């Protein structure tokens, strides 16, 4: 088995065992919250792995028994997403990474345990197969951060679960943010 790391923090690790490569989100201290370095590392790793003829399957997972991820590392928002220009740049980075996974010539299997929320769920939507543990929890709480789910992620959700279920999920998220009307009288 060989191991390759991406980035200064080694936040994306690839383990290779013959024809199988496992891409590991490795920020256990942050439950694998996706930071800019991880988006970049994932894009680089999937782009490189796509060129390897001897690979037959890719797995994407969190470290050990840790979560796939709680989504974006919001502590970075002030540095990398504080205005519309930075938001567009960050969005392009995310969409490039999501496209690299979705366009992989090798089948990609997401192994999901615990939290799989926001950006982590968007990553799993790009995979060909998702295998979930009983404790898996999903959601896209972007509205709580004043964000919206962009078209590539929305399209992937609709492709996976259908329009009605996707619409219901999005409306449930939006409705949960507003107080219920009070009864008169």
C-alpha positions, -999 to +999 in steps of 0.1 A: +000+000+000+013+035-009+002+068+007+003+102-010-006+135+007-018+167-008-013+201+007+008+215+036-015+201+063-019+166+047-056+173+048-062+151+017-045+117+018-046+090-009-039+054-001-033+030-030-037-007-027-033-022-062-061-012-084-080+006-056-073+041-044-089+056-013-091+094-011-093+104+026-105+137+040-081+141+069-089+170+093-101+149+122-097+178+146-123+198+126-145+167+117-131+171+082-146+205+076-136+215+041-112+243+038-096+259+007-066+237+009-088+206+009-108+217-021-075+223-040-060+190-028-091+170-038-091+186-073-054+178-078-057+143-065-088+133-086-072+149-117-040+129-111-058+097-103-079+100-135-047+096-155-037+063-139-048+034-161-042+007-135-069+021-111-102+003-112-121+020-083-118+051-061-132+054-026-138+088-009-142+089+029-133+106+061-106+095+084-112+063+104-147+064+119-149+102+116-176+121+097-174+126+060-177+163+070-198+191+084-194+211+052-173+243+048-149+255+074-167+287+082-136+301+100-122+307+065-151+328+053-136+361+065-104+354+046-117+338+014-154+345+010-160+380+024-171+397-008-187+387-041-153+386-060-139+362-035-172+342-034-170+338-072-134+326-070-141+302-041-172+289-060-150+282-091-126+263-069-154+242-055-171+236-088-137+225-104-133+200-076-168+187-079-164+184-117-131+165-113-149+139-091-180+137-113-160+133-145-137+106-131-132+078-156-130+054-126-161+046-105-161+066-073-177+053-041-184+075-012-181+058+022-203+079+045-203+078+083-218+103+107-222+139+093-223+144+056-235+180+054-230+210+030-199+206+010-193+171+021-228+161+009-220+179-024-189+158-027-209+126-021-234+137-047-207+137-074-198+100-066-213+071-086-223+052-054-228+062-018-226+036+010-239+050+043-236+038+078-267+038+101-255+069+119-252+090+086-269+123+087-274+145+056-283+182+050-275+213+032-279+241+058-265+268+034-295+291+041-283+294+077-251+309+064-268+332+039-257+311+010-275+292-017-268+259-033-254+265-068-268+249-099-242+220-103-250+208-068-287+212-071-287+194-104-267+165-089-293+163-060-322+163-084-305+136-105-301+114-075-334+118-056-357+134-082-373+168-084-400+162-057-377+150-030-351+176-038-377+204-037-392+190-004-357+189+011-349+225+001-382+238+012-379+220+046-345+237+051-359+271+041-391+267+062-372+257+093-355+291+093-388+310+097-410+311+127-444+295+124-473+320+123-492+326+155-528+316+157-552+344+162-578+345+189 
